[in-house]
Amino acid sequence: MPLDHEAILRHLFAARQRLSAAAWLIVHDAQAAEDIFQNVALKSVTRGVTFEHEGALLSWATISAKREAIDWLRKRKNETLGLEPDVLDLLDHEWQTKTAQPEGARMEALRECLADVPDKSRELLELRYFEGRSCQEVAERVGAGIEAVYQRLSRLHRQLKKCVDQRLSRDADTPVCSA
């Protein structure tokens, strides 16, 4: 038997902090996170969606809150104040000179791991993180569904983390000098 509107709202308000926190992690704005929670709560009872149990409701609500937070950021993308071109040029010059210097073991391990990533996976990473495209834009560009892009990126994140951790632990086990 599906949850009724009263039960849906009771469960959502019990999980309010968790759902607002999920939105806040993306938007970094407490008021926006609260607005997002309220929008999710409203949608849960007005969109004709049915939930068989609390777990299904909270899963849907968490995903909805994250997606609304991403949409909130996209809508405000053009509202943010940017830096002047000359300041950006100075930063670019500074970053280019810094990249010639060592950035630490973790960055070196990540660089090595990225070198081993297959071309199709590298394309996803470049589109998403180096070109700053949204997941929807990436999906359209590579001719895949947005859920597939989310899954591929998630899998790549896990693989890269595992690779970096393995390289760092391998390097930590290597003796610095011999006796």
VMD Tcl script that builds the backbone (N, CA, C; Angstrom):
set m [mol new atoms 537]
animate dup $m
set s [atomselect $m all]
$s set {name element resname resid chain x y z} {
  {N N MET 1 A 0.844 -1.183 0.000}
  {CA C MET 1 A 0.000 0.000 0.000}
  {C C MET 1 A 0.889 1.246 0.000}
  {N N PRO 2 A 0.699 2.143 -0.964}
  {CA C PRO 2 A 1.542 3.347 -1.046}
  {C C PRO 2 A 1.345 4.262 0.159}
  {N N LEU 3 A 2.384 5.059 0.417}
  {CA C LEU 3 A 2.312 6.035 1.504}
  {C C LEU 3 A 1.322 7.138 1.131}
  {N N ASP 4 A 0.542 7.607 2.107}
  {CA C ASP 4 A -0.365 8.720 1.839}
  {C C ASP 4 A 0.404 10.038 2.015}
  {N N HIS 5 A -0.215 11.152 1.651}
  {CA C HIS 5 A 0.459 12.455 1.694}
  {C C HIS 5 A 0.972 12.793 3.084}
  {N N GLU 6 A 0.193 12.463 4.092}
  {CA C GLU 6 A 0.600 12.769 5.472}
  {C C GLU 6 A 1.864 11.990 5.844}
  {N N ALA 7 A 1.912 10.713 5.499}
  {CA C ALA 7 A 3.081 9.883 5.799}
  {C C ALA 7 A 4.302 10.367 5.011}
  {N N ILE 8 A 4.084 10.751 3.768}
  {CA C ILE 8 A 5.186 11.260 2.936}
  {C C ILE 8 A 5.808 12.490 3.590}
  {N N LEU 9 A 4.970 13.434 3.973}
  {CA C LEU 9 A 5.480 14.664 4.587}
  {C C LEU 9 A 6.126 14.396 5.940}
  {N N ARG 10 A 5.557 13.484 6.718}
  {CA C ARG 10 A 6.136 13.141 8.022}
  {C C ARG 10 A 7.555 12.584 7.826}
  {N N HIS 11 A 7.731 11.665 6.870}
  {CA C HIS 11 A 9.056 11.082 6.606}
  {C C HIS 11 A 10.029 12.132 6.072}
  {N N LEU 12 A 9.549 12.986 5.178}
  {CA C LEU 12 A 10.434 14.009 4.619}
  {C C LEU 12 A 10.894 15.003 5.680}
  {N N PHE 13 A 9.972 15.433 6.535}
  {CA C PHE 13 A 10.366 16.396 7.559}
  {C C PHE 13 A 11.255 15.751 8.630}
  {N N ALA 14 A 11.132 14.454 8.822}
  {CA C ALA 14 A 12.047 13.758 9.734}
  {C C ALA 14 A 13.460 13.720 9.137}
  {N N ALA 15 A 13.549 13.709 7.812}
  {CA C ALA 15 A 14.849 13.656 7.125}
  {C C ALA 15 A 15.264 15.030 6.590}
  {N N ARG 16 A 14.638 16.075 7.082}
  {CA C ARG 16 A 14.854 17.427 6.569}
  {C C ARG 16 A 16.324 17.844 6.588}
  {N N GLN 17 A 17.004 17.628 7.692}
  {CA C GLN 17 A 18.410 18.040 7.788}
  {C C GLN 17 A 19.263 17.310 6.761}
  {N N ARG 18 A 19.039 16.024 6.610}
  {CA C ARG 18 A 19.824 15.228 5.666}
  {C C ARG 18 A 19.579 15.691 4.231}
  {N N LEU 19 A 18.330 15.949 3.880}
  {CA C LEU 19 A 17.996 16.375 2.522}
  {C C LEU 19 A 18.506 17.791 2.245}
  {N N SER 20 A 18.368 18.676 3.213}
  {CA C SER 20 A 18.892 20.031 3.046}
  {C C SER 20 A 20.411 20.010 2.948}
  {N N ALA 21 A 21.049 19.139 3.705}
  {CA C ALA 21 A 22.509 19.023 3.651}
  {C C ALA 21 A 22.968 18.529 2.283}
  {N N ALA 22 A 22.220 17.609 1.683}
  {CA C ALA 22 A 22.563 17.114 0.346}
  {C C ALA 22 A 22.532 18.261 -0.661}
  {N N ALA 23 A 21.555 19.136 -0.529}
  {CA C ALA 23 A 21.466 20.295 -1.424}
  {C C ALA 23 A 22.559 21.313 -1.095}
  {N N TRP 24 A 22.815 21.536 0.195}
  {CA C TRP 24 A 23.814 22.517 0.604}
  {C C TRP 24 A 25.209 22.145 0.102}
  {N N LEU 25 A 25.514 20.845 0.088}
  {CA C LEU 25 A 26.827 20.406 -0.394}
  {C C LEU 25 A 27.078 20.854 -1.831}
  {N N ILE 26 A 26.020 21.073 -2.572}
  {CA C ILE 26 A 26.155 21.495 -3.965}
  {C C ILE 26 A 26.081 23.015 -4.092}
  {N N VAL 27 A 25.113 23.638 -3.427}
  {CA C VAL 27 A 24.889 25.081 -3.627}
  {C C VAL 27 A 25.658 25.966 -2.652}
  {N N HIS 28 A 26.038 25.453 -1.494}
  {CA C HIS 28 A 26.735 26.227 -0.454}
  {C C HIS 28 A 25.973 27.494 -0.074}
  {N N ASP 29 A 24.657 27.348 0.011}
  {CA C ASP 29 A 23.795 28.463 0.386}
  {C C ASP 29 A 22.660 27.873 1.223}
  {N N ALA 30 A 22.635 28.218 2.518}
  {CA C ALA 30 A 21.664 27.622 3.435}
  {C C ALA 30 A 20.218 27.931 3.032}
  {N N GLN 31 A 19.947 29.162 2.625}
  {CA C GLN 31 A 18.585 29.524 2.242}
  {C C GLN 31 A 18.159 28.774 0.987}
  {N N ALA 32 A 19.060 28.667 0.025}
  {CA C ALA 32 A 18.747 27.939 -1.205}
  {C C ALA 32 A 18.510 26.459 -0.892}
  {N N ALA 33 A 19.305 25.895 0.001}
  {CA C ALA 33 A 19.134 24.486 0.377}
  {C C ALA 33 A 17.771 24.263 1.025}
  {N N GLU 34 A 17.347 25.199 1.857}
  {CA C GLU 34 A 16.023 25.094 2.479}
  {C C GLU 34 A 14.916 25.219 1.435}
  {N N ASP 35 A 15.080 26.145 0.494}
  {CA C ASP 35 A 14.099 26.288 -0.591}
  {C C ASP 35 A 14.014 25.011 -1.425}
  {N N ILE 36 A 15.151 24.418 -1.668}
  {CA C ILE 36 A 15.193 23.175 -2.443}
  {C C ILE 36 A 14.460 22.069 -1.689}
  {N N PHE 37 A 14.695 21.972 -0.379}
  {CA C PHE 37 A 13.979 20.963 0.423}
  {C C PHE 37 A 12.475 21.179 0.307}
  {N N GLN 38 A 12.033 22.418 0.429}
  {CA C GLN 38 A 10.604 22.698 0.344}
  {C C GLN 38 A 10.033 22.356 -1.032}
  {N N ASN 39 A 10.791 22.625 -2.079}
  {CA C ASN 39 A 10.343 22.258 -3.427}
  {C C ASN 39 A 10.202 20.745 -3.572}
  {N N VAL 40 A 11.152 20.016 -3.026}
  {CA C VAL 40 A 11.099 18.544 -3.084}
  {C C VAL 40 A 9.876 18.043 -2.311}
  {N N ALA 41 A 9.640 18.605 -1.139}
  {CA C ALA 41 A 8.480 18.193 -0.343}
  {C C ALA 41 A 7.182 18.485 -1.099}
  {N N LEU 42 A 7.115 19.630 -1.719}
  {CA C LEU 42 A 5.926 19.995 -2.489}
  {C C LEU 42 A 5.723 19.041 -3.674}
  {N N LYS 43 A 6.793 18.760 -4.398}
  {CA C LYS 43 A 6.694 17.842 -5.538}
  {C C LYS 43 A 6.256 16.447 -5.109}
  {N N SER 44 A 6.686 16.038 -3.924}
  {CA C SER 44 A 6.378 14.676 -3.473}
  {C C SER 44 A 4.880 14.435 -3.302}
  {N N VAL 45 A 4.137 15.500 -3.055}
  {CA C VAL 45 A 2.691 15.329 -2.858}
  {C C VAL 45 A 1.841 15.915 -3.976}
  {N N THR 46 A 2.460 16.641 -4.915}
  {CA C THR 46 A 1.658 17.252 -5.986}
  {C C THR 46 A 1.910 16.644 -7.357}
  {N N ARG 47 A 2.948 15.869 -7.516}
  {CA C ARG 47 A 3.294 15.342 -8.830}
  {C C ARG 47 A 2.678 13.979 -9.137}
  {N N GLY 48 A 1.879 13.460 -8.247}
  {CA C GLY 48 A 1.241 12.171 -8.494}
  {C C GLY 48 A 2.201 10.993 -8.413}
  {N N VAL 49 A 3.308 11.175 -7.734}
  {CA C VAL 49 A 4.289 10.110 -7.563}
  {C C VAL 49 A 3.862 9.279 -6.359}
  {N N THR 50 A 3.958 7.954 -6.472}
  {CA C THR 50 A 3.612 7.092 -5.331}
  {C C THR 50 A 4.866 6.421 -4.807}
  {N N PHE 51 A 4.887 6.220 -3.508}
  {CA C PHE 51 A 6.006 5.589 -2.833}
  {C C PHE 51 A 5.469 4.433 -2.001}
  {N N GLU 52 A 6.036 3.261 -2.212}
  {CA C GLU 52 A 5.582 2.064 -1.501}
  {C C GLU 52 A 6.085 2.018 -0.063}
  {N N HIS 53 A 7.255 2.633 0.166}
  {CA C HIS 53 A 7.821 2.618 1.522}
  {C C HIS 53 A 8.740 3.817 1.709}
  {N N GLU 54 A 9.162 4.039 2.942}
  {CA C GLU 54 A 9.985 5.191 3.306}
  {C C GLU 54 A 11.306 5.210 2.540}
  {N N GLY 55 A 11.919 4.049 2.362}
  {CA C GLY 55 A 13.198 3.984 1.662}
  {C C GLY 55 A 13.102 4.513 0.244}
  {N N ALA 56 A 12.039 4.137 -0.465}
  {CA C ALA 56 A 11.851 4.617 -1.836}
  {C C ALA 56 A 11.640 6.129 -1.846}
  {N N LEU 57 A 10.878 6.633 -0.906}
  {CA C LEU 57 A 10.624 8.067 -0.805}
  {C C LEU 57 A 11.924 8.829 -0.557}
  {N N LEU 58 A 12.712 8.387 0.424}
  {CA C LEU 58 A 13.927 9.113 0.772}
  {C C LEU 58 A 14.972 9.025 -0.326}
  {N N SER 59 A 15.022 7.908 -1.015}
  {CA C SER 59 A 15.934 7.794 -2.158}
  {C C SER 59 A 15.541 8.787 -3.243}
  {N N TRP 60 A 14.265 8.826 -3.588}
  {CA C TRP 60 A 13.762 9.767 -4.589}
  {C C TRP 60 A 14.027 11.205 -4.138}
  {N N ALA 61 A 13.761 11.495 -2.878}
  {CA C ALA 61 A 13.914 12.864 -2.367}
  {C C ALA 61 A 15.374 13.308 -2.395}
  {N N THR 62 A 16.294 12.413 -2.062}
  {CA C THR 62 A 17.720 12.758 -2.078}
  {C C THR 62 A 18.172 13.069 -3.497}
  {N N ILE 63 A 17.804 12.217 -4.427}
  {CA C ILE 63 A 18.171 12.443 -5.830}
  {C C ILE 63 A 17.530 13.728 -6.341}
  {N N SER 64 A 16.271 13.945 -6.006}
  {CA C SER 64 A 15.572 15.163 -6.441}
  {C C SER 64 A 16.229 16.413 -5.867}
  {N N ALA 65 A 16.624 16.364 -4.605}
  {CA C ALA 65 A 17.274 17.517 -3.975}
  {C C ALA 65 A 18.600 17.826 -4.670}
  {N N LYS 66 A 19.363 16.797 -4.985}
  {CA C LYS 66 A 20.648 17.016 -5.666}
  {C C LYS 66 A 20.434 17.593 -7.062}
  {N N ARG 67 A 19.463 17.069 -7.774}
  {CA C ARG 67 A 19.203 17.570 -9.124}
  {C C ARG 67 A 18.688 19.012 -9.093}
  {N N GLU 68 A 17.836 19.320 -8.141}
  {CA C GLU 68 A 17.354 20.699 -8.014}
  {C C GLU 68 A 18.499 21.638 -7.657}
  {N N ALA 69 A 19.430 21.165 -6.832}
  {CA C ALA 69 A 20.579 21.994 -6.462}
  {C C ALA 69 A 21.443 22.279 -7.691}
  {N N ILE 70 A 21.645 21.276 -8.508}
  {CA C ILE 70 A 22.424 21.465 -9.738}
  {C C ILE 70 A 21.710 22.447 -10.658}
  {N N ASP 71 A 20.395 22.305 -10.776}
  {CA C ASP 71 A 19.618 23.243 -11.598}
  {C C ASP 71 A 19.714 24.662 -11.042}
  {N N TRP 72 A 19.679 24.788 -9.723}
  {CA C TRP 72 A 19.789 26.089 -9.072}
  {C C TRP 72 A 21.120 26.742 -9.450}
  {N N LEU 73 A 22.204 25.945 -9.418}
  {CA C LEU 73 A 23.511 26.482 -9.800}
  {C C LEU 73 A 23.533 26.912 -11.258}
  {N N ARG 74 A 22.962 26.095 -12.116}
  {CA C ARG 74 A 22.946 26.425 -13.552}
  {C C ARG 74 A 22.200 27.731 -13.808}
  {N N LYS 75 A 21.084 27.912 -13.129}
  {CA C LYS 75 A 20.301 29.130 -13.328}
  {C C LYS 75 A 21.061 30.372 -12.862}
  {N N ARG 76 A 21.900 30.207 -11.884}
  {CA C ARG 76 A 22.634 31.344 -11.335}
  {C C ARG 76 A 24.033 31.478 -11.917}
  {N N LYS 77 A 24.385 30.631 -12.839}
  {CA C LYS 77 A 25.714 30.630 -13.444}
  {C C LYS 77 A 26.067 32.006 -14.008}
  {N N ASN 78 A 25.127 32.633 -14.677}
  {CA C ASN 78 A 25.390 33.931 -15.289}
  {C C ASN 78 A 25.276 35.088 -14.304}
  {N N GLU 79 A 24.773 34.815 -13.106}
  {CA C GLU 79 A 24.618 35.869 -12.111}
  {C C GLU 79 A 25.886 36.112 -11.318}
  {N N THR 80 A 26.807 35.153 -11.343}
  {CA C THR 80 A 28.017 35.299 -10.538}
  {C C THR 80 A 28.931 36.348 -11.161}
  {N N LEU 81 A 29.628 37.051 -10.317}
  {CA C LEU 81 A 30.560 38.055 -10.788}
  {C C LEU 81 A 31.867 37.375 -11.155}
  {N N GLY 82 A 32.362 37.679 -12.326}
  {CA C GLY 82 A 33.617 37.092 -12.779}
  {C C GLY 82 A 34.767 38.041 -12.537}
  {N N LEU 83 A 35.949 37.535 -12.768}
  {CA C LEU 83 A 37.143 38.358 -12.635}
  {C C LEU 83 A 37.411 39.077 -13.950}
  {N N GLU 84 A 38.062 40.186 -13.858}
  {CA C GLU 84 A 38.430 40.949 -15.040}
  {C C GLU 84 A 39.422 40.141 -15.879}
  {N N PRO 85 A 39.423 40.331 -17.194}
  {CA C PRO 85 A 40.325 39.575 -18.071}
  {C C PRO 85 A 41.797 39.686 -17.695}
  {N N ASP 86 A 42.246 40.877 -17.265}
  {CA C ASP 86 A 43.659 41.008 -16.914}
  {C C ASP 86 A 44.003 40.213 -15.655}
  {N N VAL 87 A 43.068 40.116 -14.729}
  {CA C VAL 87 A 43.287 39.299 -13.529}
  {C C VAL 87 A 43.337 37.817 -13.919}
  {N N LEU 88 A 42.434 37.404 -14.816}
  {CA C LEU 88 A 42.449 36.022 -15.294}
  {C C LEU 88 A 43.760 35.701 -16.001}
  {N N ASP 89 A 44.276 36.640 -16.777}
  {CA C ASP 89 A 45.562 36.428 -17.459}
  {C C ASP 89 A 46.693 36.243 -16.455}
  {N N LEU 90 A 46.692 37.059 -15.392}
  {CA C LEU 90 A 47.718 36.919 -14.352}
  {C C LEU 90 A 47.624 35.558 -13.664}
  {N N LEU 91 A 46.389 35.149 -13.341}
  {CA C LEU 91 A 46.195 33.837 -12.718}
  {C C LEU 91 A 46.643 32.718 -13.644}
  {N N ASP 92 A 46.290 32.829 -14.913}
  {CA C ASP 92 A 46.678 31.813 -15.888}
  {C C ASP 92 A 48.198 31.700 -15.956}
  {N N HIS 93 A 48.871 32.837 -16.017}
  {CA C HIS 93 A 50.338 32.833 -16.062}
  {C C HIS 93 A 50.912 32.184 -14.797}
  {N N GLU 94 A 50.341 32.532 -13.655}
  {CA C GLU 94 A 50.813 31.977 -12.383}
  {C C GLU 94 A 50.618 30.461 -12.344}
  {N N TRP 95 A 49.436 29.992 -12.790}
  {CA C TRP 95 A 49.158 28.563 -12.776}
  {C C TRP 95 A 50.076 27.812 -13.734}
  {N N GLN 96 A 50.376 28.425 -14.872}
  {CA C GLN 96 A 51.262 27.762 -15.824}
  {C C GLN 96 A 52.661 27.612 -15.255}
  {N N THR 97 A 53.140 28.627 -14.537}
  {CA C THR 97 A 54.472 28.525 -13.961}
  {C C THR 97 A 54.485 27.549 -12.788}
  {N N LYS 98 A 53.369 27.458 -12.076}
  {CA C LYS 98 A 53.291 26.531 -10.942}
  {C C LYS 98 A 53.245 25.081 -11.405}
  {N N THR 99 A 52.654 24.819 -12.575}
  {CA C THR 99 A 52.532 23.430 -13.023}
  {C C THR 99 A 53.875 22.836 -13.363}
  {N N ALA 100 A 54.883 23.676 -13.589}
  {CA C ALA 100 A 56.217 23.147 -13.858}
  {C C ALA 100 A 56.875 22.658 -12.567}
  {N N GLN 101 A 56.335 23.084 -11.427}
  {CA C GLN 101 A 56.896 22.694 -10.141}
  {C C GLN 101 A 56.167 21.467 -9.607}
  {N N PRO 102 A 56.823 20.678 -8.765}
  {CA C PRO 102 A 56.161 19.495 -8.212}
  {C C PRO 102 A 54.943 19.876 -7.382}
  {N N GLU 103 A 53.870 19.110 -7.521}
  {CA C GLU 103 A 52.628 19.420 -6.813}
  {C C GLU 103 A 52.327 18.419 -5.716}
  {N N GLY 104 A 53.207 17.530 -5.466}
  {CA C GLY 104 A 52.971 16.562 -4.429}
  {C C GLY 104 A 52.685 15.183 -4.986}
  {N N ALA 105 A 52.804 14.218 -4.113}
  {CA C ALA 105 A 52.667 12.820 -4.503}
  {C C ALA 105 A 51.266 12.493 -5.015}
  {N N ARG 106 A 50.253 13.038 -4.385}
  {CA C ARG 106 A 48.871 12.723 -4.796}
  {C C ARG 106 A 48.602 13.210 -6.220}
  {N N MET 107 A 49.028 14.426 -6.549}
  {CA C MET 107 A 48.819 14.939 -7.902}
  {C C MET 107 A 49.613 14.135 -8.926}
  {N N GLU 108 A 50.818 13.755 -8.570}
  {CA C GLU 108 A 51.625 12.947 -9.493}
  {C C GLU 108 A 50.975 11.587 -9.713}
  {N N ALA 109 A 50.469 10.992 -8.660}
  {CA C ALA 109 A 49.780 9.705 -8.783}
  {C C ALA 109 A 48.530 9.856 -9.654}
  {N N LEU 110 A 47.776 10.926 -9.450}
  {CA C LEU 110 A 46.582 11.159 -10.267}
  {C C LEU 110 A 46.976 11.337 -11.729}
  {N N ARG 111 A 48.029 12.082 -11.969}
  {CA C ARG 111 A 48.494 12.302 -13.347}
  {C C ARG 111 A 48.840 10.959 -14.004}
  {N N GLU 112 A 49.536 10.103 -13.271}
  {CA C GLU 112 A 49.903 8.788 -13.798}
  {C C GLU 112 A 48.659 7.939 -14.058}
  {N N CYS 113 A 47.695 7.988 -13.150}
  {CA C CYS 113 A 46.464 7.219 -13.310}
  {C C CYS 113 A 45.664 7.718 -14.509}
  {N N LEU 114 A 45.603 9.019 -14.687}
  {CA C LEU 114 A 44.881 9.587 -15.826}
  {C C LEU 114 A 45.518 9.174 -17.148}
  {N N ALA 115 A 46.830 9.002 -17.151}
  {CA C ALA 115 A 47.522 8.587 -18.380}
  {C C ALA 115 A 47.081 7.190 -18.809}
  {N N ASP 116 A 46.635 6.367 -17.857}
  {CA C ASP 116 A 46.218 4.998 -18.156}
  {C C ASP 116 A 44.736 4.871 -18.492}
  {N N VAL 117 A 43.987 5.975 -18.409}
  {CA C VAL 117 A 42.544 5.934 -18.665}
  {C C VAL 117 A 42.312 5.767 -20.173}
  {N N PRO 118 A 41.393 4.869 -20.568}
  {CA C PRO 118 A 41.086 4.700 -21.991}
  {C C PRO 118 A 40.564 6.001 -22.616}
  {N N ASP 119 A 40.725 6.123 -23.933}
  {CA C ASP 119 A 40.380 7.352 -24.644}
  {C C ASP 119 A 38.938 7.793 -24.431}
  {N N LYS 120 A 37.975 6.869 -24.498}
  {CA C LYS 120 A 36.566 7.244 -24.343}
  {C C LYS 120 A 36.312 7.794 -22.937}
  {N N SER 121 A 36.930 7.184 -21.951}
  {CA C SER 121 A 36.773 7.665 -20.576}
  {C C SER 121 A 37.453 9.012 -20.405}
  {N N ARG 122 A 38.607 9.175 -21.024}
  {CA C ARG 122 A 39.323 10.451 -20.935}
  {C C ARG 122 A 38.483 11.565 -21.558}
  {N N GLU 123 A 37.791 11.249 -22.662}
  {CA C GLU 123 A 36.934 12.241 -23.308}
  {C C GLU 123 A 35.844 12.721 -22.344}
  {N N LEU 124 A 35.216 11.777 -21.612}
  {CA C LEU 124 A 34.193 12.159 -20.629}
  {C C LEU 124 A 34.768 13.097 -19.579}
  {N N LEU 125 A 35.931 12.732 -19.048}
  {CA C LEU 125 A 36.565 13.542 -18.007}
  {C C LEU 125 A 36.925 14.938 -18.537}
  {N N GLU 126 A 37.459 14.993 -19.751}
  {CA C GLU 126 A 37.839 16.282 -20.321}
  {C C GLU 126 A 36.623 17.171 -20.552}
  {N N LEU 127 A 35.561 16.590 -21.108}
  {CA C LEU 127 A 34.354 17.376 -21.358}
  {C C LEU 127 A 33.772 17.909 -20.057}
  {N N ARG 128 A 33.702 17.041 -19.048}
  {CA C ARG 128 A 33.048 17.413 -17.797}
  {C C ARG 128 A 33.891 18.368 -16.951}
  {N N TYR 129 A 35.173 18.052 -16.779}
  {CA C TYR 129 A 35.970 18.796 -15.808}
  {C C TYR 129 A 36.909 19.829 -16.415}
  {N N PHE 130 A 37.460 19.557 -17.587}
  {CA C PHE 130 A 38.383 20.518 -18.168}
  {C C PHE 130 A 37.657 21.557 -19.017}
  {N N GLU 131 A 36.572 21.137 -19.666}
  {CA C GLU 131 A 35.778 22.093 -20.440}
  {C C GLU 131 A 34.603 22.637 -19.636}
  {N N GLY 132 A 34.318 22.056 -18.460}
  {CA C GLY 132 A 33.269 22.545 -17.573}
  {C C GLY 132 A 31.855 22.347 -18.090}
  {N N ARG 133 A 31.649 21.338 -18.909}
  {CA C ARG 133 A 30.314 21.095 -19.458}
  {C C ARG 133 A 29.442 20.375 -18.433}
  {N N SER 134 A 28.143 20.602 -18.523}
  {CA C SER 134 A 27.203 19.917 -17.634}
  {C C SER 134 A 27.106 18.459 -18.061}
  {N N CYS 135 A 26.593 17.615 -17.190}
  {CA C CYS 135 A 26.428 16.201 -17.540}
  {C C CYS 135 A 25.472 16.047 -18.723}
  {N N GLN 136 A 24.469 16.897 -18.796}
  {CA C GLN 136 A 23.543 16.849 -19.936}
  {C C GLN 136 A 24.276 17.161 -21.235}
  {N N GLU 137 A 25.135 18.174 -21.211}
  {CA C GLU 137 A 25.907 18.518 -22.406}
  {C C GLU 137 A 26.861 17.393 -22.794}
  {N N VAL 138 A 27.475 16.782 -21.791}
  {CA C VAL 138 A 28.377 15.658 -22.057}
  {C C VAL 138 A 27.595 14.520 -22.703}
  {N N ALA 139 A 26.424 14.226 -22.161}
  {CA C ALA 139 A 25.592 13.148 -22.692}
  {C C ALA 139 A 25.251 13.403 -24.159}
  {N N GLU 140 A 24.856 14.629 -24.461}
  {CA C GLU 140 A 24.522 14.983 -25.844}
  {C C GLU 140 A 25.740 14.874 -26.747}
  {N N ARG 141 A 26.880 15.301 -26.248}
  {CA C ARG 141 A 28.113 15.306 -27.050}
  {C C ARG 141 A 28.580 13.896 -27.389}
  {N N VAL 142 A 28.461 12.966 -26.416}
  {CA C VAL 142 A 28.949 11.596 -26.662}
  {C C VAL 142 A 27.839 10.665 -27.126}
  {N N GLY 143 A 26.613 11.178 -27.224}
  {CA C GLY 143 A 25.504 10.367 -27.709}
  {C C GLY 143 A 25.069 9.287 -26.735}
  {N N ALA 144 A 25.045 9.640 -25.451}
  {CA C ALA 144 A 24.630 8.692 -24.412}
  {C C ALA 144 A 23.546 9.340 -23.562}
  {N N GLY 145 A 22.843 8.519 -22.786}
  {CA C GLY 145 A 21.851 9.037 -21.857}
  {C C GLY 145 A 22.527 9.686 -20.665}
  {N N ILE 146 A 21.826 10.609 -20.035}
  {CA C ILE 146 A 22.429 11.314 -18.898}
  {C C ILE 146 A 22.719 10.365 -17.738}
  {N N GLU 147 A 21.840 9.390 -17.510}
  {CA C GLU 147 A 22.093 8.425 -16.430}
  {C C GLU 147 A 23.351 7.624 -16.708}
  {N N ALA 148 A 23.570 7.267 -17.987}
  {CA C ALA 148 A 24.785 6.531 -18.356}
  {C C ALA 148 A 26.023 7.375 -18.086}
  {N N VAL 149 A 25.943 8.670 -18.358}
  {CA C VAL 149 A 27.080 9.559 -18.099}
  {C C VAL 149 A 27.343 9.640 -16.600}
  {N N TYR 150 A 26.275 9.794 -15.800}
  {CA C TYR 150 A 26.449 9.818 -14.343}
  {C C TYR 150 A 27.135 8.536 -13.864}
  {N N GLN 151 A 26.686 7.402 -14.357}
  {CA C GLN 151 A 27.253 6.121 -13.936}
  {C C GLN 151 A 28.708 5.985 -14.365}
  {N N ARG 152 A 29.006 6.370 -15.605}
  {CA C ARG 152 A 30.391 6.274 -16.088}
  {C C ARG 152 A 31.313 7.170 -15.277}
  {N N LEU 153 A 30.878 8.405 -15.028}
  {CA C LEU 153 A 31.712 9.319 -14.243}
  {C C LEU 153 A 31.908 8.798 -12.827}
  {N N SER 154 A 30.860 8.264 -12.240}
  {CA C SER 154 A 30.967 7.706 -10.893}
  {C C SER 154 A 31.961 6.544 -10.874}
  {N N ARG 155 A 31.868 5.679 -11.871}
  {CA C ARG 155 A 32.786 4.543 -11.974}
  {C C ARG 155 A 34.224 5.038 -12.166}
  {N N LEU 156 A 34.395 6.057 -12.999}
  {CA C LEU 156 A 35.733 6.617 -13.214}
  {C C LEU 156 A 36.297 7.229 -11.936}
  {N N HIS 157 A 35.460 7.923 -11.176}
  {CA C HIS 157 A 35.906 8.502 -9.898}
  {C C HIS 157 A 36.433 7.401 -8.985}
  {N N ARG 158 A 35.647 6.309 -8.875}
  {CA C ARG 158 A 36.071 5.200 -7.999}
  {C C ARG 158 A 37.376 4.573 -8.487}
  {N N GLN 159 A 37.482 4.354 -9.804}
  {CA C GLN 159 A 38.693 3.744 -10.359}
  {C C GLN 159 A 39.913 4.637 -10.143}
  {N N LEU 160 A 39.745 5.938 -10.373}
  {CA C LEU 160 A 40.865 6.855 -10.179}
  {C C LEU 160 A 41.278 6.934 -8.708}
  {N N LYS 161 A 40.305 6.953 -7.808}
  {CA C LYS 161 A 40.629 6.977 -6.378}
  {C C LYS 161 A 41.403 5.731 -5.980}
  {N N LYS 162 A 40.933 4.578 -6.448}
  {CA C LYS 162 A 41.607 3.315 -6.140}
  {C C LYS 162 A 43.029 3.326 -6.699}
  {N N CYS 163 A 43.182 3.778 -7.938}
  {CA C CYS 163 A 44.495 3.835 -8.570}
  {C C CYS 163 A 45.436 4.755 -7.800}
  {N N VAL 164 A 44.958 5.946 -7.452}
  {CA C VAL 164 A 45.791 6.906 -6.712}
  {C C VAL 164 A 46.183 6.327 -5.361}
  {N N ASP 165 A 45.224 5.747 -4.647}
  {CA C ASP 165 A 45.519 5.158 -3.338}
  {C C ASP 165 A 46.552 4.049 -3.452}
  {N N GLN 166 A 46.427 3.203 -4.486}
  {CA C GLN 166 A 47.392 2.114 -4.680}
  {C C GLN 166 A 48.784 2.654 -4.972}
  {N N ARG 167 A 48.862 3.664 -5.826}
  {CA C ARG 167 A 50.171 4.237 -6.154}
  {C C ARG 167 A 50.797 4.904 -4.928}
  {N N LEU 168 A 49.990 5.594 -4.147}
  {CA C LEU 168 A 50.529 6.245 -2.950}
  {C C LEU 168 A 50.997 5.227 -1.924}
  {N N SER 169 A 50.235 4.137 -1.746}
  {CA C SER 169 A 50.653 3.122 -0.771}
  {C C SER 169 A 51.876 2.368 -1.275}
  {N N ARG 170 A 51.970 2.161 -2.590}
  {CA C ARG 170 A 53.147 1.503 -3.165}
  {C C ARG 170 A 54.374 2.374 -2.942}
  {N N ASP 171 A 54.220 3.689 -3.177}
  {CA C ASP 171 A 55.345 4.609 -2.987}
  {C C ASP 171 A 55.729 4.724 -1.520}
  {N N ALA 172 A 54.758 4.615 -0.631}
  {CA C ALA 172 A 55.038 4.702 0.816}
  {C C ALA 172 A 55.822 3.475 1.285}
  {N N ASP 173 A 55.620 2.340 0.610}
  {CA C ASP 173 A 56.309 1.111 0.988}
  {C C ASP 173 A 57.723 1.044 0.421}
  {N N THR 174 A 58.048 1.907 -0.540}
  {CA C THR 174 A 59.372 1.909 -1.143}
  {C C THR 174 A 60.346 2.615 -0.206}
  {N N PRO 175 A 61.450 1.944 0.154}
  {CA C PRO 175 A 62.405 2.582 1.067}
  {C C PRO 175 A 63.075 3.779 0.401}
  {N N VAL 176 A 63.300 4.811 1.197}
  {CA C VAL 176 A 63.921 6.045 0.712}
  {C C VAL 176 A 65.416 5.840 0.509}
  {N N CYS 177 A 66.049 5.113 1.426}
  {CA C CYS 177 A 67.490 4.848 1.286}
  {C C CYS 177 A 67.758 3.433 1.764}
  {N N SER 178 A 68.823 2.880 1.295}
  {CA C SER 178 A 69.150 1.506 1.696}
  {C C SER 178 A 70.242 1.534 2.758}
  {N N ALA 179 A 70.241 0.487 3.563}
  {CA C ALA 179 A 71.198 0.431 4.673}
  {C C ALA 179 A 72.482 -0.224 4.246}
}
mol reanalyze $m
mol bondsrecalc $m
mol representation Tube
mol addrep $m
